[in-house]
Amino acid sequence: MTQTNSERDQRNTALAMAAGWTVVLSWECEIRRDAEGAAKRVAETTDAIGAEPR
């Protein structure tokens, strides 16, 4: 069975979330267009869940 990138991403996201991870998706085109905005979205998500810096 051939998987599309979207199907693979959905499967991997579901597995990561089931393992307790918070998933923030950023596509390469989004990062190229607005790297600061993509980074801000990750920072806002980690702030919202109370993640500690490592």
Distance bins in CASP14 RR format, pairs under 12 A and 6 or more apart:
PFRMAT RR
TARGET T0000
AUTHOR 0000-0000-0000
RMODE 2
METHOD distances of the structure
MODEL  1
1 7 0 0 0 0 1 0 0 0 0 0 0
1 8 0 0 0 0 0 1 0 0 0 0 0
1 11 0 0 0 0 0 1 0 0 0 0 0
2 8 0 0 0 0 0 1 0 0 0 0 0
3 9 0 0 0 0 1 0 0 0 0 0 0
3 10 0 0 0 0 1 0 0 0 0 0 0
3 11 1 0 0 1 0 0 0 0 0 0 0
3 12 0 0 0 0 0 1 0 0 0 0 0
4 10 0 0 0 0 1 0 0 0 0 0 0
4 11 0 0 0 0 0 1 0 0 0 0 0
5 11 0 0 0 0 0 1 0 0 0 0 0
5 12 0 0 0 0 0 1 0 0 0 0 0
5 25 0 0 0 0 0 1 0 0 0 0 0
5 27 0 0 0 0 1 0 0 0 0 0 0
5 28 0 0 0 0 0 1 0 0 0 0 0
6 12 0 0 0 0 0 1 0 0 0 0 0
6 13 0 0 0 0 0 1 0 0 0 0 0
6 25 0 0 0 0 0 1 0 0 0 0 0
6 27 0 0 0 0 0 1 0 0 0 0 0
7 13 0 0 0 0 0 1 0 0 0 0 0
7 14 0 0 0 0 0 1 0 0 0 0 0
8 14 0 0 0 0 0 1 0 0 0 0 0
8 15 0 0 0 0 0 1 0 0 0 0 0
9 15 0 0 0 0 0 1 0 0 0 0 0
9 16 0 0 0 0 0 1 0 0 0 0 0
9 23 0 0 0 0 1 0 0 0 0 0 0
9 25 1 0 0 1 0 0 0 0 0 0 0
9 26 0 0 0 0 0 1 0 0 0 0 0
9 27 0 0 0 0 1 0 0 0 0 0 0
10 16 0 0 0 0 0 1 0 0 0 0 0
10 17 0 0 0 0 0 1 0 0 0 0 0
10 23 0 0 0 0 0 1 0 0 0 0 0
10 25 0 0 0 0 0 1 0 0 0 0 0
11 17 0 0 0 0 0 1 0 0 0 0 0
11 18 0 0 0 0 0 1 0 0 0 0 0
11 23 0 0 0 0 0 1 0 0 0 0 0
12 18 0 0 0 0 0 1 0 0 0 0 0
12 19 0 0 0 0 0 1 0 0 0 0 0
12 21 0 0 0 0 0 1 0 0 0 0 0
12 23 0 0 0 0 1 0 0 0 0 0 0
12 25 0 0 0 0 0 1 0 0 0 0 0
13 19 0 0 0 0 0 1 0 0 0 0 0
13 20 0 0 0 0 0 1 0 0 0 0 0
13 21 0 0 0 0 1 0 0 0 0 0 0
13 22 0 0 0 0 0 1 0 0 0 0 0
13 23 1 0 1 0 0 0 0 0 0 0 0
13 24 0 0 0 0 0 1 0 0 0 0 0
13 25 1 0 0 1 0 0 0 0 0 0 0
14 20 0 0 0 0 0 1 0 0 0 0 0
14 21 0 0 0 0 0 1 0 0 0 0 0
14 23 0 0 0 0 1 0 0 0 0 0 0
15 21 0 0 0 0 1 0 0 0 0 0 0
15 23 0 0 0 0 1 0 0 0 0 0 0
16 22 0 0 0 0 1 0 0 0 0 0 0
16 23 1 0 1 0 0 0 0 0 0 0 0
16 24 0 0 0 0 0 1 0 0 0 0 0
16 25 0 0 0 0 0 1 0 0 0 0 0
17 23 1 0 1 0 0 0 0 0 0 0 0
17 24 0 0 0 0 0 1 0 0 0 0 0
17 25 0 0 0 0 0 1 0 0 0 0 0
20 49 0 0 0 0 0 1 0 0 0 0 0
21 45 0 0 0 0 0 1 0 0 0 0 0
21 46 0 0 0 0 0 1 0 0 0 0 0
21 49 0 0 0 0 0 1 0 0 0 0 0
21 51 0 0 0 0 0 1 0 0 0 0 0
22 42 0 0 0 0 1 0 0 0 0 0 0
22 44 0 0 0 0 0 1 0 0 0 0 0
22 45 1 0 0 1 0 0 0 0 0 0 0
22 46 1 0 0 1 0 0 0 0 0 0 0
22 47 0 0 0 0 0 1 0 0 0 0 0
22 48 0 0 0 0 1 0 0 0 0 0 0
22 49 1 0 1 0 0 0 0 0 0 0 0
22 50 0 0 0 0 1 0 0 0 0 0 0
22 51 1 0 0 1 0 0 0 0 0 0 0
23 42 0 0 0 0 0 1 0 0 0 0 0
23 45 0 0 0 0 1 0 0 0 0 0 0
23 46 0 0 0 0 0 1 0 0 0 0 0
23 49 0 0 0 0 0 1 0 0 0 0 0
24 30 0 0 0 0 0 1 0 0 0 0 0
24 31 0 0 0 0 0 1 0 0 0 0 0
24 37 0 0 0 0 0 1 0 0 0 0 0
24 38 0 0 0 0 1 0 0 0 0 0 0
24 39 0 0 0 0 0 1 0 0 0 0 0
24 40 0 0 0 0 0 1 0 0 0 0 0
24 41 1 0 0 1 0 0 0 0 0 0 0
24 42 1 0 1 0 0 0 0 0 0 0 0
24 43 0 0 0 0 1 0 0 0 0 0 0
24 44 0 0 0 0 1 0 0 0 0 0 0
24 45 1 0 1 0 0 0 0 0 0 0 0
24 46 0 0 0 0 1 0 0 0 0 0 0
24 47 0 0 0 0 0 1 0 0 0 0 0
24 48 0 0 0 0 0 1 0 0 0 0 0
24 49 0 0 0 0 0 1 0 0 0 0 0
24 51 0 0 0 0 0 1 0 0 0 0 0
25 31 0 0 0 0 0 1 0 0 0 0 0
25 38 0 0 0 0 1 0 0 0 0 0 0
25 41 0 0 0 0 1 0 0 0 0 0 0
25 42 0 0 0 0 0 1 0 0 0 0 0
25 45 0 0 0 0 0 1 0 0 0 0 0
26 32 0 0 0 0 0 1 0 0 0 0 0
26 33 0 0 0 0 0 1 0 0 0 0 0
26 34 0 0 0 0 1 0 0 0 0 0 0
26 35 0 0 0 0 1 0 0 0 0 0 0
26 36 0 0 0 0 0 1 0 0 0 0 0
26 37 0 0 0 0 1 0 0 0 0 0 0
26 38 1 0 1 0 0 0 0 0 0 0 0
26 39 0 0 0 0 1 0 0 0 0 0 0
26 40 0 0 0 0 0 1 0 0 0 0 0
26 41 1 0 0 1 0 0 0 0 0 0 0
26 42 1 0 0 1 0 0 0 0 0 0 0
26 43 0 0 0 0 0 1 0 0 0 0 0
26 45 0 0 0 0 0 1 0 0 0 0 0
27 33 0 0 0 0 1 0 0 0 0 0 0
27 34 0 0 0 0 0 1 0 0 0 0 0
27 35 0 0 0 0 0 1 0 0 0 0 0
27 38 0 0 0 0 1 0 0 0 0 0 0
27 41 0 0 0 0 0 1 0 0 0 0 0
28 34 0 0 0 0 0 1 0 0 0 0 0
28 35 0 0 0 0 0 1 0 0 0 0 0
28 38 0 0 0 0 1 0 0 0 0 0 0
29 35 0 0 0 0 0 1 0 0 0 0 0
29 38 0 0 0 0 0 1 0 0 0 0 0
30 36 0 0 0 0 0 1 0 0 0 0 0
30 37 0 0 0 0 1 0 0 0 0 0 0
30 38 1 0 1 0 0 0 0 0 0 0 0
30 39 0 0 0 0 0 1 0 0 0 0 0
30 40 0 0 0 0 0 1 0 0 0 0 0
30 41 0 0 0 0 1 0 0 0 0 0 0
30 42 0 0 0 0 0 1 0 0 0 0 0
31 37 0 0 0 0 1 0 0 0 0 0 0
31 38 1 0 1 0 0 0 0 0 0 0 0
31 39 0 0 0 0 1 0 0 0 0 0 0
31 40 0 0 0 0 0 1 0 0 0 0 0
31 41 0 0 0 0 0 1 0 0 0 0 0
31 42 0 0 0 0 0 1 0 0 0 0 0
32 38 0 0 0 0 1 0 0 0 0 0 0
34 40 0 0 0 0 1 0 0 0 0 0 0
34 41 0 0 0 0 1 0 0 0 0 0 0
35 41 0 0 0 0 0 1 0 0 0 0 0
35 42 0 0 0 0 0 1 0 0 0 0 0
36 42 0 0 0 0 0 1 0 0 0 0 0
36 43 0 0 0 0 0 1 0 0 0 0 0
37 43 0 0 0 0 1 0 0 0 0 0 0
37 44 0 0 0 0 1 0 0 0 0 0 0
38 44 0 0 0 0 0 1 0 0 0 0 0
38 45 0 0 0 0 0 1 0 0 0 0 0
39 45 0 0 0 0 0 1 0 0 0 0 0
39 46 0 0 0 0 0 1 0 0 0 0 0
40 46 0 0 0 0 0 1 0 0 0 0 0
40 47 0 0 0 0 0 1 0 0 0 0 0
41 47 0 0 0 0 0 1 0 0 0 0 0
41 48 0 0 0 0 0 1 0 0 0 0 0
42 48 0 0 0 0 0 1 0 0 0 0 0
42 49 0 0 0 0 0 1 0 0 0 0 0
42 51 0 0 0 0 1 0 0 0 0 0 0
43 49 0 0 0 0 0 1 0 0 0 0 0
43 50 0 0 0 0 0 1 0 0 0 0 0
43 51 0 0 0 0 1 0 0 0 0 0 0
43 53 0 0 0 0 0 1 0 0 0 0 0
44 50 0 0 0 0 0 1 0 0 0 0 0
44 51 0 0 0 0 0 1 0 0 0 0 0
45 51 0 0 0 0 1 0 0 0 0 0 0
46 52 0 0 0 0 1 0 0 0 0 0 0
46 53 0 0 0 0 1 0 0 0 0 0 0
46 54 0 0 0 0 0 1 0 0 0 0 0
47 53 0 0 0 0 0 1 0 0 0 0 0
END
